[in-house]
Amino acid sequence: MTKPLSIVGYINPPVADALRDPTSGINVTQLRAERNGPVSAPLVLKADADAVIAQLRDALEDAKRFHEEQDKAISKQPPSAQGRWRRHQHQEQIENIEEALKGPEA
């Protein structure tokens, strides 16, 4: 679905955490051009990451729409055990997708 993002540098994870705090005194000169073993993490451009996130969000919205349509179509059929089970499966997928769309901040 998406191609791997280009790595623009590497950073130590504690330094990355400190960069999020404007009072930390850490600046971007502490980024590395090469990997430093297991103590560094790859960095990508935010614009590239945001573009991939938008594509994935669109795919999740499409999947949610599909499951909502299927749930609605099944609800119009005569009641049956299989129909109830299929509706439950679609409703569960809708809930999972909604959780994923909320993200970790929720």
N, CA, C and O of each residue as an XYZ file, in Angstrom:
424
protein
N       0.821     -1.187      0.000
C       0.000      0.000      0.000
C       0.870      1.257      0.000
O       0.625      2.186     -0.769
N       1.864      1.280      0.848
C       2.751      2.445      0.883
C       4.185      1.962      0.767
O       4.505      0.833      1.140
N       5.041      2.823      0.248
C       6.448      2.468      0.159
C       7.146      2.894      1.450
O       6.646      3.770      2.155
N       8.280      2.297      1.769
C       8.995      2.690      2.984
C       9.390      4.167      2.931
O       9.733      4.694      1.873
N       9.336      4.816      4.077
C       9.712      6.223      4.155
C      11.225      6.363      4.133
O      11.948      5.503      4.636
N      11.692      7.451      3.546
C      13.129      7.719      3.513
C      13.608      8.124      4.897
O      13.009      8.979      5.549
N      14.686      7.507      5.336
C      15.275      7.852      6.638
C      16.183      9.052      6.435
O      17.058      9.040      5.569
N      15.970     10.098      7.244
C      16.754     11.322      7.097
C      17.839     11.457      8.169
O      18.667     12.365      8.100
N      17.838     10.578      9.137
C      18.852     10.620     10.189
C      18.477      9.662     11.307
O      17.498      8.922     11.213
N      19.276      9.691     12.367
C      19.045      8.808     13.505
C      19.150      9.624     14.791
O      19.826     10.652     14.829
N      18.485      9.164     15.828
C      18.512      9.870     17.098
C      18.367      8.865     18.231
O      17.743      7.817     18.069
N      18.938      9.189     19.360
C      18.798      8.382     20.565
C      17.384      8.630     21.107
O      16.991      9.789     21.245
N      16.609      7.588     21.418
C      15.236      7.792     21.883
C      15.080      8.748     23.072
O      14.142      9.545     23.065
N      15.960      8.711     24.104
C      15.804      9.702     25.187
C      16.004     11.142     24.691
O      15.362     12.066     25.190
N      16.890     11.326     23.715
C      17.079     12.665     23.148
C      15.824     13.073     22.390
O      15.413     14.233     22.445
N      15.212     12.126     21.683
C      13.970     12.431     20.960
C      12.887     12.866     21.939
O      12.141     13.806     21.663
N      12.797     12.190     23.075
C      11.816     12.583     24.090
C      12.113     13.985     24.611
O      11.201     14.785     24.816
N      13.395     14.275     24.822
C      13.777     15.597     25.333
C      13.479     16.694     24.312
O      13.163     17.822     24.691
N      13.575     16.372     23.021
C      13.278     17.365     21.989
C      11.823     17.834     22.045
O      11.505     18.953     21.642
N      10.953     16.973     22.545
C       9.536     17.345     22.646
C       9.310     18.379     23.746
O       8.283     19.057     23.763
N      10.276     18.500     24.667
C      10.181     19.453     25.775
C      11.004     20.691     25.435
O      12.232     20.614     25.388
N      10.355     21.830     25.195
C      11.100     23.024     24.788
C      12.064     23.546     25.854
O      12.940     24.352     25.544
N      11.917     23.103     27.099
C      12.805     23.578     28.166
C      13.997     22.655     28.390
O      14.772     22.870     29.322
N      14.160     21.627     27.551
C      15.196     20.620     27.784
C      16.602     21.093     27.431
O      17.577     20.562     27.964
N      16.727     22.070     26.553
C      18.047     22.519     26.129
C      18.646     21.655     25.034
O      19.771     21.909     24.604
N      17.929     20.646     24.573
C      18.397     19.769     23.502
C      18.027     20.425     22.168
O      16.937     20.981     22.029
N      18.929     20.360     21.194
C      18.607     20.910     19.876
C      18.885     19.878     18.794
O      19.418     18.803     19.072
N      18.527     20.205     17.574
C      18.623     19.241     16.482
C      20.055     18.919     16.075
O      20.257     18.015     15.263
N      21.043     19.606     16.593
C      22.424     19.263     16.241
C      22.818     17.911     16.823
O      23.878     17.381     16.492
N      21.982     17.353     17.680
C      22.297     16.057     18.275
C      21.781     14.891     17.430
O      21.814     13.743     17.873
N      21.310     15.176     16.232
C      20.902     14.121     15.314
C      22.144     13.541     14.648
O      23.140     14.240     14.463
N      22.082     12.284     14.294
C      23.199     11.609     13.650
C      22.855     11.269     12.209
O      21.698     11.017     11.872
N      23.863     11.267     11.380
C      23.655     10.895      9.979
C      23.694      9.383      9.798
O      23.166      8.868      8.813
N      24.311      8.666     10.731
C      24.421      7.215     10.599
C      23.848      6.536     11.840
O      23.737      7.146     12.904
N      23.491      5.280     11.685
C      22.935      4.500     12.791
C      24.021      4.252     13.827
O      25.172      3.986     13.482
N      23.647      4.341     15.094
C      24.569      4.113     16.196
C      24.130      2.874     16.964
O      23.738      2.948     18.129
N      24.203      1.757     16.298
C      23.836      0.491     16.927
C      22.408      0.492     17.445
O      21.542      1.144     16.861
N      22.145     -0.228     18.537
C      20.783     -0.338     19.056
C      20.328      0.886     19.856
O      19.192      0.924     20.330
N      21.200      1.882     20.011
C      20.816      3.051     20.818
C      20.331      4.213     19.977
O      20.237      5.336     20.472
N      20.020      3.967     18.713
C      19.498      5.051     17.893
C      18.268      4.580     17.129
O      18.128      3.401     16.805
N      17.392      5.520     16.853
C      16.158      5.227     16.135
C      16.127      6.058     14.854
O      16.599      7.195     14.845
N      15.578      5.503     13.772
C      15.532      6.253     12.512
C      14.528      7.400     12.564
O      13.511      7.323     13.254
N      14.829      8.455     11.829
C      13.939      9.605     11.706
C      13.467      9.724     10.264
O      14.206      9.418      9.328
N      12.238     10.168     10.101
C      11.690     10.440      8.775
C      11.124     11.858      8.789
O      10.898     12.436      9.852
N      10.900     12.407      7.603
C      10.309     13.738      7.525
C       8.845     13.682      7.960
O       8.116     12.758      7.599
N       8.431     14.667      8.729
C       7.057     14.709      9.216
C       6.061     14.758      8.060
O       5.015     14.112      8.120
N       6.369     15.508      7.020
C       5.466     15.604      5.873
C       5.266     14.232      5.229
O       4.154     13.890      4.828
N       6.351     13.441      5.128
C       6.238     12.095      4.558
C       5.364     11.212      5.450
O       4.495     10.487      4.967
N       5.609     11.287      6.746
C       4.832     10.477      7.690
C       3.366     10.886      7.674
O       2.483     10.029      7.699
N       3.098     12.191      7.632
C       1.717     12.669      7.599
C       0.993     12.205      6.338
O      -0.198     11.897      6.391
N       1.692     12.151      5.209
C       1.080     11.692      3.961
C       0.680     10.216      4.068
O      -0.398      9.832      3.615
N       1.538      9.399      4.660
C       1.228      7.979      4.828
C       0.083      7.812      5.821
O      -0.802      6.981      5.616
N       0.097      8.594      6.892
C      -0.993      8.524      7.874
C      -2.320      8.872      7.212
O      -3.334      8.233      7.490
N      -2.326      9.876      6.339
C      -3.554     10.253      5.632
C      -4.038      9.112      4.740
O      -5.238      8.847      4.677
N      -3.124      8.438      4.051
C      -3.510      7.302      3.198
C      -4.111      6.174      4.034
O      -5.126      5.587      3.658
N      -3.483      5.878      5.163
C      -3.980      4.813      6.029
C      -5.329      5.193      6.640
O      -6.213      4.346      6.777
N      -5.486      6.463      7.004
C      -6.756      6.941      7.550
C      -7.866      6.791      6.492
O      -8.976      6.367      6.812
N      -7.561      7.138      5.240
C      -8.538      6.986      4.153
C      -8.930      5.523      3.973
O     -10.103      5.208      3.771
N      -7.940      4.630      4.047
C      -8.223      3.198      3.895
C      -9.113      2.706      5.044
O     -10.014      1.896      4.827
N      -8.863      3.190      6.248
C      -9.701      2.800      7.388
C     -11.121      3.332      7.226
O     -12.087      2.631      7.526
N     -11.249      4.568      6.752
C     -12.584      5.144      6.516
C     -13.341      4.328      5.470
O     -14.537      4.083      5.622
N     -12.647      3.904      4.406
C     -13.272      3.073      3.371
C     -13.735      1.739      3.956
O     -14.839      1.278      3.665
N     -12.893      1.125      4.776
C     -13.249     -0.150      5.402
C     -14.440      0.027      6.341
O     -15.331     -0.822      6.380
N     -14.458      1.108      7.085
C     -15.579      1.379      7.997
C     -16.876      1.534      7.201
O     -17.911      0.983      7.575
N     -16.808      2.284      6.107
C     -17.989      2.479      5.263
C     -18.494      1.129      4.725
O     -19.698      0.871      4.711
N     -17.562      0.276      4.284
C     -17.942     -1.043      3.777
C     -18.682     -1.840      4.855
O     -19.744     -2.403      4.591
N     -18.126     -1.887      6.059
C     -18.751     -2.676      7.131
C     -20.096     -2.081      7.547
O     -21.019     -2.821      7.888
N     -20.217     -0.756      7.522
C     -21.507     -0.134      7.839
C     -22.552     -0.490      6.785
O     -23.699     -0.783      7.121
N     -22.162     -0.467      5.519
C     -23.089     -0.833      4.440
C     -23.523     -2.293      4.558
O     -24.698     -2.617      4.388
N     -22.562     -3.166      4.851
C     -22.888     -4.591      4.997
C     -23.817     -4.814      6.181
O     -24.769     -5.589      6.089
N     -23.545     -4.135      7.295
C     -24.377     -4.260      8.492
C     -25.800     -3.800      8.178
O     -26.769     -4.448      8.575
N     -25.922     -2.691      7.471
C     -27.237     -2.161      7.124
C     -27.982     -3.113      6.185
O     -29.181     -3.338      6.352
N     -27.276     -3.671      5.203
C     -27.901     -4.597      4.253
C     -28.382     -5.857      4.966
O     -29.478     -6.345      4.690
N     -27.580     -6.379      5.868
C     -27.962     -7.604      6.583
C     -29.153     -7.330      7.499
O     -30.005     -8.197      7.691
N     -29.210     -6.112      8.069
C     -30.309     -5.789      8.990
C     -31.663     -5.778      8.275
O     -32.702     -5.913      8.922
N     -31.660     -5.619      6.954
C     -32.906     -5.586      6.179
C     -33.373     -6.982      5.773
O     -34.478     -7.137      5.254
N     -32.538     -8.003      6.004
C     -32.897     -9.373      5.659
C     -33.698     -9.986      6.799
O     -33.650     -9.505      7.931
N     -34.439    -11.056      6.491
C     -35.164    -11.742      7.565
C     -34.190    -12.236      8.637
O     -33.082    -12.662      8.312
N     -34.589    -12.182      9.912
C     -33.695    -12.601     10.999
C     -33.272    -14.070     10.875
O     -34.069    -14.942     10.530
N     -32.004    -14.308     11.166
C     -31.484    -15.668     11.200
C     -30.241    -15.671     12.079
O     -29.659    -14.620     12.348
N     -29.843    -16.845     12.520
C     -28.651    -16.956     13.360
C     -27.421    -16.510     12.577
O     -26.557    -15.819     13.116
N     -27.341    -16.900     11.317
C     -26.190    -16.499     10.499
C     -26.175    -14.983     10.294
O     -25.117    -14.356     10.348
N     -27.339    -14.405     10.061
C     -27.428    -12.957      9.879
C     -27.004    -12.206     11.132
O     -26.288    -11.207     11.050
N     -27.448    -12.687     12.298
C     -27.044    -12.046     13.559
C     -25.538    -12.138     13.754
O     -24.895    -11.181     14.185
N     -24.979    -13.311     13.430
C     -23.533    -13.499     13.577
C     -22.776    -12.579     12.631
O     -21.801    -11.944     13.034
N     -23.218    -12.500     11.368
C     -22.546    -11.636     10.384
C     -22.650    -10.167     10.792
O     -21.682     -9.417     10.664
N     -23.820     -9.755     11.283
C     -23.968     -8.367     11.746
C     -23.024     -8.092     12.904
O     -22.379     -7.045     12.960
N     -22.949     -9.041     13.825
C     -22.046     -8.871     14.967
C     -20.596     -8.708     14.487
O     -19.858     -7.868     15.003
N     -20.201     -9.505     13.510
C     -18.841     -9.415     12.974
C     -18.590     -8.034     12.352
O     -17.536     -7.440     12.577
N     -19.535     -7.528     11.585
C     -19.374     -6.208     10.967
C     -19.357     -5.106     12.031
O     -18.569     -4.164     11.940
N     -20.221     -5.226     13.028
C     -20.248     -4.220     14.088
C     -18.946     -4.224     14.885
O     -18.459     -3.173     15.302
N     -18.393     -5.404     15.091
C     -17.105     -5.503     15.793
C     -15.990     -4.837     14.973
O     -15.139     -4.140     15.525
N     -16.000     -5.054     13.677
C     -15.005     -4.418     12.811
C     -15.161     -2.894     12.840
O     -14.168     -2.168     12.868
N     -16.390     -2.418     12.833
C     -16.636     -0.976     12.897
C     -16.055     -0.405     14.188
O     -15.407      0.641     14.167
N     -16.283     -1.083     15.304
C     -15.745     -0.622     16.598
C     -14.217     -0.592     16.573
O     -13.606      0.365     17.047
N     -13.601     -1.642     16.020
C     -12.139     -1.696     15.950
C     -11.582     -0.570     15.088
O     -10.576      0.050     15.434
N     -12.237     -0.314     13.972
C     -11.786      0.756     13.073
C     -11.936      2.115     13.743
O     -11.054      2.966     13.631
N     -13.055      2.322     14.440
C     -13.253      3.593     15.142
C     -12.174      3.809     16.191
O     -11.685      4.928     16.350
N     -11.796      2.765     16.905
C     -10.714      2.867     17.890
C      -9.402      3.233     17.206
O      -8.648      4.069     17.703
N      -9.134      2.610     16.075
C      -7.891      2.901     15.345
C      -7.883      4.339     14.831
O      -6.839      4.991     14.832
N      -9.028      4.832     14.395
C      -9.103      6.203     13.901
C      -8.922      7.224     15.008
O      -8.427      8.324     14.759
N      -9.315      6.878     16.231
C      -9.115      7.784     17.361
C      -7.642      7.951     17.662
O      -7.199      9.035     18.043
N      -6.882      6.883     17.494
C      -5.446      6.938     17.743
C      -5.116      6.797     19.216
O      -6.008      6.622     20.046
N      -3.819      6.874     19.544
C      -3.376      6.650     20.917
C      -3.755      7.785     21.873
O      -3.737      7.589     23.088
N      -4.096      8.967     21.350
C      -4.429     10.094     22.215
C      -5.766      9.909     22.902
O      -6.023     10.521     23.939
N      -6.625      9.066     22.333
C      -7.987      8.933     22.847
C      -8.041      8.266     24.193
O      -9.125      8.087     24.749
